[in-house]
Amino acid sequence: MENQKYAGIVNEQSTIKPQNPSIVNQQETIKTRSKDKAMILLCFLAFRALFRSVNQQSLRLVLMPRRLRVTPADPWPGDPARGADILAGRYHLCGRIITIDSDPFIPDLPQPTAVLIALHGFGWLHDLRSQGGDQARKRARTLCSQWLDHYERWAEPGWDAVATGLRLRHWLLLHDFFLENADHSFRERLYRAMMRPARHLSRLLPGRLTGADALVSLTGWALAAQCLDPESLHLKAALDTLETALTRHLLGDGCLNERNPERHMLALRGLIDLRNCFALAHEKPPGFLTTAISRMTLALKLWRHGDGALASFQGGNQGDPLTIDTILTRADSRGRSLRTLPQGGYHRLSASRTLVIIDTGAPDPNTNPHFSAALLAMEISTGRERLIVIVNCTLTMRTHAPMIVTIMLTGGAHDDATHNRIHVKV
């Protein structure tokens, strides 16, 4: 029986017909093509991973400029006394004097975030330039080299979006000052240090930044794109994003939604630099940029006292009168100062030489985390003398400890009478 069974199996196998050679060849071709496709896919994935790794290290093969396409003018004044302090290792930042004898850009410097942003923003280069001389120029170049030693590649706080926007703008504006007689290697290194962060901003922005922070970062990106390489730094995208940010953060009366006069001035200053850069390139500036500058300038005039400085509302400082004069001149806004900012919540009353500026707006923590609960805060001046300041006590609030900030922002920290957590101005 078993022999018959095996014989049947053998007979069945012997009856199986061999496959058609053409079908076998077709199957082999399909297998070969599948292997080729898998190999191509693997090569593609490997190349993409390599490209992303190279891009992450900021080594993308983009030609570095040998010189600026447009060299922006720097109209902003500096303080020679502060420039002399920088030569001695003392930096005036956010209302503080920080003494750093050697390298100010060492990682983990124990300072508040606002101070670090001001330090890495290089706005103090204006003071060094006003000091003048080869010593100030060499000191500026040394400080730039020290920054590059620590932050040529991505690291906080040097690559913070706000600090990067400020640094790009100030390096471009003061390009002729600290690069005069510089060797080729330093120039190349600095241009690379501007291209990389500018590309970083193009990928990062707008992010979650609001108010002046968003505008400062975006104007730095747009200015770098205009001066270095409009195509690779995506100038059109920068302008489109800036227009969207202005629509979002600028109120209908021209007041920035933070309602902080000093921060408003900082954002306006960057917009003026960008518009002037278009003029130097013999190009027409975007219409939205000109309109925003005009509206913000009229709002800035409302906060100005007879001494030329600003009212200190919502955590802002008074600012430098000479800088404010320069802003008003460069903005070329001929309109008279407004009497009220209905959306911003400010009023300006004047009689003879007496001036009263009142804050009547409701605070919004979504637009200004450092808002002050100081309803009906006011400042009174006559001529160039400030007489009465019944105002919030949040001056340079960004430089204080978080617990102090929380206490000082409450209504009870102001000239209020408090009953059952209800604050009434007295």
C-alpha positions in Angstrom: 0.0 0.0 0.0 2.7 2.4 0.9 4.6 1.7 -2.4 1.4 2.4 -4.3 1.0 5.7 -2.4 4.5 6.9 -3.1 4.1 5.9 -6.7 1.0 8.0 -7.0 2.8 11.0 -5.6 5.6 10.5 -8.0 3.2 10.3 -10.9 1.4 13.5 -9.8 4.7 15.4 -9.6 5.8 14.0 -12.9 2.6 15.4 -14.5 3.4 19.0 -13.3 4.3 21.0 -16.3 7.3 23.3 -16.2 6.7 27.1 -16.2 6.8 29.2 -19.3 10.3 30.7 -19.6 8.9 34.1 -20.5 6.9 34.1 -17.3 10.0 33.2 -15.3 11.9 36.0 -16.9 9.1 38.4 -16.2 9.1 37.5 -12.5 12.8 37.9 -12.3 12.5 41.3 -13.9 9.9 42.3 -11.3 12.1 41.1 -8.5 15.1 43.1 -9.9 13.0 46.2 -10.3 11.7 45.9 -6.8 15.3 45.6 -5.4 16.3 48.7 -7.5 13.4 50.7 -6.1 14.2 49.7 -2.6 17.8 50.7 -3.1 16.8 54.0 -4.6 14.5 54.6 -1.6 17.2 53.8 0.9 19.7 56.1 -0.9 17.1 58.9 -0.9 16.4 58.4 2.8 20.1 58.3 3.6 20.7 61.5 1.6 17.8 63.3 3.2 19.1 62.4 6.7 22.6 63.6 5.7 21.2 66.8 4.3 19.2 67.5 7.5 22.2 66.8 9.6 24.3 69.1 7.5 21.6 71.8 7.7 21.3 71.3 11.4 25.0 72.1 11.8 24.5 75.2 9.6 27.0 74.0 6.9 24.6 74.2 4.0 26.4 74.8 0.7 25.4 78.5 0.2 27.9 81.0 -1.2 28.8 83.5 1.5 28.8 87.1 0.4 32.1 88.9 0.1 30.5 92.2 0.8 27.1 93.6 1.7 24.6 94.0 -1.1 23.3 97.1 0.6 25.2 98.9 3.4 22.6 100.5 5.7 23.2 103.9 7.2 23.4 104.2 11.0 21.7 107.4 12.2 21.3 106.4 15.9 23.2 108.3 18.5 25.3 106.7 21.2 26.6 107.8 24.6 30.4 108.4 24.7 30.4 108.0 28.5 28.9 104.6 28.2 31.3 103.8 25.5 34.2 104.6 27.9 32.6 102.3 30.4 32.5 99.4 27.9 36.3 99.9 27.4 36.6 99.4 31.2 34.4 96.3 31.2 31.1 98.0 32.4 27.9 97.5 30.3 24.7 99.6 30.7 21.9 97.1 30.1 18.2 97.5 30.9 18.9 100.1 33.6 21.7 98.1 35.2 25.5 98.4 35.1 27.0 94.9 34.6 30.7 94.6 35.3 32.5 91.9 33.3 36.3 92.2 33.1 37.1 89.6 30.4 34.6 87.7 28.2 31.0 88.9 28.6 29.6 86.0 26.5 30.6 83.1 28.7 27.8 80.5 28.9 25.5 80.5 31.9 26.1 84.2 32.8 24.0 84.8 35.9 21.8 87.6 34.6 18.0 88.0 33.9 16.8 87.1 30.4 16.2 90.7 29.4 19.8 91.6 30.3 21.2 88.7 28.3 19.1 89.6 25.3 20.4 93.2 25.4 23.9 91.9 25.8 23.7 89.5 22.8 21.8 92.1 20.8 24.9 94.3 20.5 22.9 97.6 20.8 25.7 98.9 22.9 28.0 99.1 19.8 26.5 102.5 19.2 28.1 103.7 22.4 31.4 102.3 21.4 31.2 104.1 18.0 30.3 107.4 19.7 33.5 106.9 21.8 35.5 106.9 18.6 39.1 106.0 17.9 41.0 102.8 17.1 40.7 101.5 20.7 36.9 101.5 20.5 36.9 99.9 17.1 39.3 97.1 18.2 37.3 96.5 21.3 34.2 96.1 19.2 35.9 93.6 17.0 37.3 91.7 19.9 33.8 91.4 21.5 32.4 90.2 18.2 35.2 87.6 18.0 34.4 86.5 21.5 30.8 86.0 20.7 31.7 84.0 17.6 33.9 81.7 19.8 30.9 80.7 21.9 28.0 81.0 19.5 29.1 80.4 16.0 26.8 77.4 16.1 23.4 77.3 17.7 23.3 77.8 21.5 21.1 79.7 23.9 20.9 82.6 24.7 23.0 83.8 21.8 20.6 82.4 19.2 17.4 83.6 21.0 15.1 85.0 18.3 14.9 88.5 19.7 18.6 88.7 20.5 19.3 87.4 16.9 17.1 90.0 15.3 18.7 92.8 17.3 22.3 91.5 16.7 21.7 91.2 12.9 20.4 94.7 12.7 23.2 96.3 14.8 26.0 94.4 13.1 24.7 95.5 9.7 24.2 99.1 10.8 27.6 99.4 12.4 29.3 97.3 9.7 31.6 100.1 8.5 32.6 101.0 12.1 34.0 97.7 13.5 35.0 96.1 10.2 37.2 98.9 9.0 40.7 97.5 8.2 39.6 94.1 9.4 41.3 91.1 7.7 39.5 88.9 5.2 39.2 85.9 7.5 37.3 87.9 10.2 35.0 89.4 7.6 34.2 86.0 6.2 33.6 84.6 9.7 31.2 87.5 10.5 29.3 87.2 7.3 28.8 83.5 8.0 27.7 84.4 11.5 25.0 86.6 9.9 23.8 84.2 7.2 23.3 81.3 9.5 21.2 83.0 12.2 19.2 84.7 9.4 18.4 81.3 7.9 17.5 80.1 11.4 15.0 83.0 11.8 13.5 82.2 8.4 12.7 78.6 9.7 11.7 79.7 13.2 9.5 82.8 12.8 6.9 83.9 13.6 6.6 81.2 16.2 4.9 82.3 19.4 6.5 85.7 19.7 4.1 88.7 20.2 4.3 92.5 20.2 7.7 94.1 20.0 9.6 90.8 20.2 7.9 89.6 17.0 8.5 92.8 15.1 12.2 93.1 16.3 12.9 89.5 15.2 11.2 89.9 11.8 12.9 93.2 11.0 16.2 91.7 11.8 15.5 88.8 9.4 14.2 91.1 6.6 17.1 93.5 7.0 19.7 90.7 6.7 17.9 89.3 3.7 17.9 92.7 2.0 21.6 93.4 2.8 23.1 89.9 2.3 21.1 87.7 0.0 17.4 88.3 -0.8 16.9 84.9 -2.4 18.6 82.4 0.0 17.3 84.4 3.0 13.8 84.6 1.6 13.2 88.3 1.7 9.7 88.0 0.3 8.7 85.6 3.0 10.1 87.8 5.6 8.1 90.8 4.4 4.9 88.8 4.1 5.4 87.5 7.7 6.2 91.0 8.9 3.0 92.4 7.3 0.9 89.7 9.0 2.6 90.4 12.4 1.9 94.2 12.0 -1.8 93.4 11.2 -2.0 91.2 14.3 0.0 93.2 16.9 -0.7 96.8 15.8 -3.9 98.3 17.1 -6.2 100.5 14.9 -4.9 103.7 16.5 -1.2 102.8 15.8 -0.4 101.6 19.4 1.4 98.4 19.7 -0.7 95.9 21.6 1.8 95.7 24.5 0.9 99.3 25.4 4.5 99.9 26.5 5.9 103.2 25.1 9.5 102.1 25.3 8.9 98.8 23.6 6.8 100.6 21.0 9.7 102.8 20.3 12.1 99.8 20.0 9.9 98.2 17.3 9.4 101.4 15.4 13.1 102.0 15.3 13.6 98.6 13.5 10.9 99.4 11.0 12.6 102.7 10.1 15.9 101.0 9.6 14.3 98.5 7.2 12.5 101.2 5.2 15.8 103.2 4.9 17.5 100.1 3.6 15.0 99.9 0.7 15.8 103.5 -0.1 19.5 102.9 -0.2 18.9 99.9 -2.5 16.9 102.3 -4.8 13.8 100.2 -4.3 10.4 101.2 -3.2 9.5 100.1 0.3 6.4 98.1 0.8 3.3 100.2 1.4 2.4 98.4 4.6 5.8 99.3 6.1 5.4 103.0 5.3 1.9 103.1 6.7 2.9 101.3 9.9 5.7 103.7 10.5 3.5 106.7 10.1 0.8 105.4 12.5 3.3 104.2 15.1 5.1 107.6 15.0 1.9 109.5 15.7 1.2 107.2 18.7 4.8 107.7 20.0 4.3 111.5 20.0 1.4 111.2 22.4 3.6 109.7 25.2 6.3 112.4 24.9 6.8 114.9 27.7 8.3 118.4 27.4 11.8 117.1 28.3 11.8 115.0 25.2 11.5 111.6 27.0 8.6 109.2 27.2 6.0 108.5 29.8 6.9 105.4 31.9 3.8 103.2 31.5 3.4 99.4 31.5 7.0 98.7 32.6 8.7 101.0 30.1 11.6 103.4 30.8 11.7 107.0 29.7 14.1 106.4 26.8 16.8 108.7 25.4 15.5 112.1 24.2 18.1 112.3 21.5 17.2 108.9 20.1 13.5 109.8 20.2 14.3 113.0 18.2 16.2 110.9 15.7 13.2 108.5 15.4 10.8 111.4 14.7 13.2 112.9 12.2 13.8 109.6 10.3 10.2 108.6 10.4 9.3 111.8 8.5 5.8 111.9 10.0 4.5 115.5 9.8 1.2 114.9 11.6 0.5 116.4 15.0 0.6 114.3 18.1 -2.7 112.5 18.8 -4.9 113.5 21.8 -6.1 110.0 22.4 -5.4 106.4 21.6 -8.9 104.8 21.9 -7.8 101.2 21.3 -4.5 101.6 23.2 -6.2 103.3 26.1 -4.2 106.5 26.5 -5.2 110.2 26.7 -3.1 113.4 26.5 -4.4 116.6 28.1 -2.6 119.9 27.8 -3.2 123.5 28.9 -0.6 126.2 28.4 2.7 124.5 29.5 1.0 121.8 31.6 0.7 118.3 30.2 -1.2 115.2 31.6 -0.9 111.7 30.1 -3.3 109.1 31.5 -3.4 105.4 31.1 -7.1 104.3 30.8 -6.7 100.9 29.1 -7.4 97.5 30.4 -4.4 95.3 30.8 -4.1 92.2 28.6 -1.7 89.5 29.9 -1.9 87.7 26.5 -0.1 90.6 24.7 2.0 91.9 27.6 3.0 89.4 30.3 4.6 92.4 32.2 1.4 94.5 32.2 0.7 96.7 35.2 -2.7 96.8 36.9 -2.6 100.6 37.3 -5.9 101.9 35.9 -5.9 105.7 35.6 -2.1 105.9 36.1 -0.9 109.4 35.1 2.1 111.6 34.6 2.0 115.4 34.9 4.7 117.8 33.7 5.1 121.5 33.0 7.6 122.5 30.4 10.6 120.3 30.8 9.9 119.5 34.5 8.0 116.4 35.6 5.8 117.3 38.5 3.7 114.3 39.5 4.1 110.7 38.7 1.1 108.6 39.8 2.0 105.6 37.7 2.8 101.9 37.8 6.0 100.8 39.6 7.1 98.3 37.0 10.2 100.2 35.6 12.7 97.7 34.1 10.4 95.0 35.4 11.9 92.4 33.0 15.1 92.5 35.0 13.6 91.6 38.4 13.0 88.2 39.9 9.7 86.5 38.9 8.3 86.7 42.5 9.0 90.4 42.7 7.4 90.9 39.3 4.2 89.1 40.3 3.9 91.3 43.4 4.6 94.5 41.7 2.1 93.9 38.9 -0.9 93.7 41.2 -3.1 96.7 41.9 -2.1 96.7 45.6 1.4 97.7 44.6 0.2 101.0 43.2 -1.6 104.1 44.5 -4.7 102.2 45.2 -7.1 101.6 48.1 -7.9 97.9 48.3 -11.0 96.5 49.9 -12.1 92.9 49.4 -9.6 92.6 46.5 -11.2 95.6 44.7 -8.6 98.3 43.8 -9.7 101.9 43.7 -7.3 104.7 42.5 -6.6 107.3 45.3 
